[in-house]
């Protein structure tokens, strides 16, 4: 049984893997939809709602990828302060923790916003027009992904100084 110190990183890793599997399945479904749409267009029977379904699957894929990108600390960043951090290790550590804090705040805000959006979608009964797919769960999936991404930001896999490499 893991001790308390290792429980956070283990949980973050397991949740990240779960989202990675969901993202892989969404990507697979997107490929299948694209293949079937092209194949059926050749006999003048395109897949109804393929565009909408693809848009939902893209959203799921992006949201599912966020925890992994965050956990591996692979977000795009500008290295304008890298030279200062190389000369002053304490500054590098402070920058790393500030980045983590900002990511947690950003993902928490995104989670709350997406959760509220999902509630609005559900109350309004919003559906994708051609395929009658409810949209609230997509926003809630994004909110859950944002919560897991915030957790992953706290337990990034990169070590000291890696953000400067």
C-alpha positions as CSV (number, residue, x, y, z in Angstrom):
1,X,0.0,0.0,0.0
2,X,1.5,3.4,-1.0
3,X,2.3,5.9,1.7
4,X,0.8,9.4,1.7
5,X,3.8,10.9,0.0
6,X,3.4,8.7,-3.1
7,X,-0.4,8.6,-3.2
8,X,-0.7,11.9,-5.2
9,X,1.7,11.0,-8.0
10,X,0.2,7.5,-8.2
11,X,-3.3,8.8,-8.4
12,X,-2.3,11.4,-11.0
13,X,-0.6,8.7,-13.1
14,X,-3.6,6.4,-13.0
15,X,-6.1,9.2,-13.9
16,X,-3.8,10.4,-16.7
17,X,-3.7,6.8,-18.1
18,X,-7.5,6.6,-18.0
19,X,-7.8,9.8,-19.9
20,X,-5.1,8.6,-22.4
21,X,-7.2,5.5,-23.1
22,X,-10.3,7.6,-23.5
23,X,-8.4,9.9,-25.9
24,X,-7.1,6.9,-27.9
25,X,-10.6,5.5,-28.2
26,X,-12.0,8.9,-29.4
27,X,-9.2,9.1,-31.9
28,X,-10.0,5.6,-33.1
29,X,-13.6,6.5,-33.4
30,X,-12.7,9.6,-35.3
31,X,-10.7,7.6,-37.8
32,X,-13.6,5.2,-38.2
33,X,-16.1,8.0,-38.8
34,X,-13.8,9.6,-41.4
35,X,-13.2,6.2,-43.2
36,X,-16.9,5.3,-43.2
37,X,-17.9,8.8,-44.4
38,X,-15.4,8.7,-47.3
39,X,-16.3,5.1,-48.2
40,X,-20.1,5.8,-48.1
41,X,-19.7,9.0,-50.1
42,X,-18.4,6.9,-53.0
43,X,-21.9,5.3,-53.2
44,X,-23.6,8.7,-52.5
45,X,-24.5,7.8,-48.9
46,X,-22.4,10.0,-46.6
47,X,-22.5,9.4,-42.8
48,X,-25.2,11.6,-41.4
49,X,-23.7,14.0,-38.9
50,X,-20.1,13.0,-39.6
51,X,-19.0,16.6,-39.2
52,X,-20.7,17.0,-35.8
53,X,-19.5,13.7,-34.6
54,X,-16.0,14.5,-35.6
55,X,-16.1,17.8,-33.8
56,X,-17.2,16.1,-30.6
57,X,-14.5,13.5,-31.0
58,X,-11.9,16.2,-31.5
59,X,-13.0,17.9,-28.3
60,X,-12.8,14.6,-26.4
61,X,-9.4,13.9,-27.8
62,X,-8.0,17.3,-26.8
63,X,-9.5,17.2,-23.3
64,X,-8.3,13.6,-22.9
65,X,-4.7,14.7,-23.9
66,X,-4.5,17.6,-21.4
67,X,-3.7,15.5,-18.3
68,X,-0.8,13.7,-20.0
69,X,0.7,16.8,-21.5
70,X,0.4,18.5,-18.1
71,X,1.9,15.5,-16.2
72,X,4.9,15.3,-18.6
73,X,5.2,19.1,-18.5
74,X,5.1,19.5,-22.2
75,X,3.0,22.7,-22.6
76,X,4.4,25.2,-25.0
77,X,6.3,27.9,-23.2
78,X,8.6,30.8,-23.9
79,X,12.1,30.5,-22.4
80,X,12.8,34.2,-22.0
81,X,13.9,33.8,-18.4
82,X,15.9,30.6,-18.9
83,X,19.3,32.3,-18.8
84,X,18.5,33.9,-15.4
85,X,17.2,30.7,-14.0
86,X,20.4,28.9,-15.1
87,X,22.5,31.3,-13.2
88,X,20.3,31.4,-10.1
89,X,18.9,27.9,-9.1
90,X,16.6,29.4,-6.6
91,X,15.0,31.5,-9.3
92,X,14.5,28.3,-11.4
93,X,12.8,26.5,-8.5
94,X,10.6,29.6,-7.9
95,X,9.6,29.7,-11.6
96,X,8.8,26.0,-11.6
97,X,6.5,26.4,-8.6
98,X,4.9,29.6,-10.0
99,X,4.2,27.8,-13.3
100,X,2.6,24.9,-11.4
101,X,0.5,27.3,-9.3
102,X,-0.6,29.2,-12.4
103,X,-1.5,25.9,-14.2
104,X,-3.6,24.8,-11.2
105,X,-5.5,28.1,-11.1
106,X,-6.0,28.0,-14.9
107,X,-7.3,24.4,-14.9
108,X,-9.5,25.1,-11.9
109,X,-11.1,28.1,-13.6
110,X,-11.5,26.0,-16.8
111,X,-13.1,23.2,-14.8
112,X,-15.6,25.5,-13.2
113,X,-16.5,27.2,-16.4
114,X,-16.9,23.9,-18.3
115,X,-19.0,22.4,-15.5
116,X,-21.3,25.4,-15.6
117,X,-21.5,25.2,-19.4
118,X,-22.5,21.5,-19.1
119,X,-25.2,22.4,-16.6
120,X,-26.5,25.1,-19.0
121,X,-26.4,22.6,-21.9
122,X,-28.3,20.1,-19.8
123,X,-31.0,22.5,-18.7
124,X,-31.5,23.8,-22.2
125,X,-31.5,20.2,-23.6
126,X,-28.8,21.1,-26.2
127,X,-28.2,18.5,-28.8
128,X,-26.0,18.3,-31.8
129,X,-28.6,19.1,-34.6
130,X,-28.1,16.3,-37.0
131,X,-27.3,13.4,-34.7
132,X,-29.3,14.4,-31.6
133,X,-26.3,13.8,-29.4
134,X,-26.5,15.5,-26.0
135,X,-23.7,18.0,-25.5
136,X,-23.6,18.4,-21.7
137,X,-21.4,15.4,-21.1
138,X,-18.7,16.7,-23.4
139,X,-18.4,19.9,-21.3
140,X,-18.4,17.7,-18.1
141,X,-15.7,15.5,-19.6
142,X,-13.7,18.7,-20.2
143,X,-14.3,19.8,-16.6
144,X,-13.1,16.4,-15.3
145,X,-10.1,16.6,-17.6
146,X,-9.3,20.0,-16.2
147,X,-9.5,18.8,-12.6
148,X,-7.1,15.9,-13.4
149,X,-4.8,18.3,-15.3
150,X,-4.7,20.5,-12.2
151,X,-3.7,17.5,-10.1
152,X,-1.1,16.5,-12.7
153,X,0.4,20.0,-12.7
154,X,1.2,19.4,-9.0
155,X,3.0,16.1,-9.7
156,X,4.8,16.9,-12.9
157,X,7.3,14.2,-14.0
158,X,10.0,16.7,-15.0
159,X,12.7,17.3,-12.4
160,X,14.7,20.4,-11.3
161,X,16.1,22.3,-14.2
162,X,14.2,20.2,-16.8
163,X,12.0,23.2,-17.7
164,X,15.1,24.9,-19.1
165,X,16.2,22.1,-21.3
